[in-house]
């Protein structure tokens, strides 16, 4: 009962303020009134706010979705960046391994290893030749 009486009183005061502002045409006063209503929370009881409450909730919800989506994109970009760095390191490692293998498989390197280990192997003086296989006709 008391709450209802306070609402009626606030509504009457708001109506008086708005009529006074319309009559005087004082725009600077309207900013002060709006700021006062914003700070004390009485703007929430106006019909405009009640009618647009759904729209306000929609805007707040979409803002939350936008912020969360932006955060997810930033996290994914960070992950992509770290994976790119890891891939580059793996490529360099593979290149190093390939060059080591090529160096160790050269004939001069193999020959040096044989002499270091003291094996009694020598280079062949006879050139290699291919064995041809004849195809039988049916």
C-alpha positions as CSV (number, residue, x, y, z in Angstrom):
1,X,0.0,0.0,0.0
2,X,2.8,2.3,1.0
3,X,4.8,1.3,-2.1
4,X,1.8,2.1,-4.4
5,X,1.4,5.6,-2.8
6,X,5.1,6.3,-3.3
7,X,4.9,5.3,-7.0
8,X,1.9,7.6,-7.5
9,X,3.8,10.4,-5.8
10,X,6.9,9.8,-7.9
11,X,4.8,9.7,-11.0
12,X,3.1,13.0,-10.1
13,X,6.5,14.6,-9.5
14,X,7.8,13.3,-12.8
15,X,4.8,14.7,-14.6
16,X,5.2,18.1,-12.9
17,X,8.9,18.2,-13.9
18,X,8.2,17.2,-17.5
19,X,5.4,19.8,-17.7
20,X,7.6,22.5,-16.2
21,X,10.4,21.6,-18.7
22,X,8.1,21.6,-21.6
23,X,6.6,25.0,-20.6
24,X,10.0,26.7,-20.0
25,X,11.8,25.0,-22.8
26,X,14.9,24.8,-20.6
27,X,17.2,22.2,-22.1
28,X,20.0,22.6,-19.6
29,X,17.6,21.8,-16.8
30,X,16.5,18.6,-18.7
31,X,20.1,17.3,-18.6
32,X,20.2,17.9,-14.9
33,X,16.9,16.2,-14.4
34,X,18.0,13.2,-16.5
35,X,21.2,13.0,-14.6
36,X,19.4,13.2,-11.3
37,X,16.9,10.4,-12.5
38,X,19.8,8.3,-13.7
39,X,21.6,8.5,-10.4
40,X,18.6,7.9,-8.1
41,X,17.3,5.1,-10.4
42,X,13.8,6.6,-10.9
43,X,14.2,6.4,-14.7
44,X,13.7,2.7,-14.4
45,X,10.0,3.2,-13.3
46,X,9.1,5.2,-16.4
47,X,6.9,3.7,-19.0
48,X,9.6,4.2,-21.7
49,X,11.9,1.9,-19.8
50,X,9.2,-0.7,-19.1
51,X,8.2,-0.8,-22.8
52,X,11.9,-1.1,-23.9
53,X,13.0,-3.6,-21.2
54,X,13.0,-6.5,-23.7
55,X,15.1,-4.5,-26.2
56,X,17.5,-3.5,-23.5
57,X,17.9,-7.1,-22.4
58,X,18.5,-8.1,-26.0
59,X,21.2,-5.5,-26.4
60,X,22.9,-6.6,-23.2
61,X,22.7,-10.3,-24.2
62,X,24.1,-9.6,-27.7
63,X,26.9,-7.5,-26.1
64,X,27.8,-10.5,-23.8
65,X,27.8,-12.8,-26.8
66,X,30.0,-10.4,-28.8
67,X,32.5,-10.1,-25.9
68,X,32.7,-13.9,-25.4
69,X,33.1,-14.4,-29.2
70,X,35.9,-11.9,-29.3
71,X,37.7,-13.6,-26.4
72,X,37.4,-17.0,-28.2
73,X,38.8,-15.6,-31.4
74,X,41.8,-14.1,-29.5
75,X,42.5,-17.4,-27.8
76,X,42.3,-19.3,-31.2
77,X,44.7,-16.7,-32.8
78,X,47.1,-17.2,-29.9
79,X,46.9,-21.0,-30.4
80,X,47.5,-20.7,-34.1
81,X,50.5,-18.4,-33.6
82,X,52.1,-20.9,-31.1
83,X,51.4,-23.8,-33.6
84,X,53.0,-21.8,-36.4
85,X,56.1,-21.3,-34.3
86,X,56.2,-25.0,-33.5
87,X,55.8,-26.0,-37.1
88,X,58.7,-23.7,-38.1
89,X,60.9,-25.3,-35.5
90,X,60.0,-28.7,-36.7
91,X,60.8,-27.8,-40.3
92,X,64.3,-26.5,-39.2
93,X,64.9,-29.7,-37.3
94,X,63.9,-31.8,-40.3
95,X,66.2,-29.7,-42.5
96,X,69.1,-30.2,-40.1
97,X,68.5,-34.0,-39.9
98,X,68.4,-34.2,-43.7
99,X,71.6,-32.3,-44.2
100,X,73.3,-34.5,-41.5
101,X,72.2,-37.6,-43.3
102,X,73.3,-36.3,-46.7
103,X,76.8,-35.5,-45.2
104,X,77.1,-38.9,-43.7
105,X,76.1,-40.8,-46.8
106,X,78.7,-39.1,-49.1
107,X,81.4,-41.5,-50.4
108,X,84.2,-39.4,-49.0
109,X,82.7,-39.4,-45.5
110,X,82.2,-43.2,-45.7
111,X,85.7,-43.7,-46.8
112,X,87.1,-41.5,-44.0
113,X,85.0,-43.5,-41.5
114,X,86.4,-46.8,-42.9
115,X,90.0,-45.7,-42.5
116,X,89.3,-44.3,-39.0
117,X,87.9,-47.6,-37.8
118,X,90.8,-49.6,-39.4
119,X,88.6,-51.8,-41.7
120,X,90.4,-53.4,-44.6
121,X,87.9,-52.3,-47.2
122,X,88.9,-50.6,-50.5
123,X,87.2,-48.9,-53.4
124,X,86.4,-51.2,-56.3
125,X,88.4,-50.7,-59.4
126,X,85.9,-52.6,-61.5
127,X,83.1,-50.5,-62.7
128,X,79.6,-51.6,-62.0
129,X,77.5,-53.3,-64.7
130,X,73.9,-54.2,-65.1
131,X,72.5,-57.7,-65.5
132,X,70.0,-57.8,-68.2
133,X,67.1,-60.2,-67.9
134,X,65.7,-61.5,-71.2
135,X,61.9,-61.5,-71.5
136,X,60.5,-64.7,-72.9
137,X,57.8,-64.3,-75.6
138,X,54.8,-66.5,-75.4
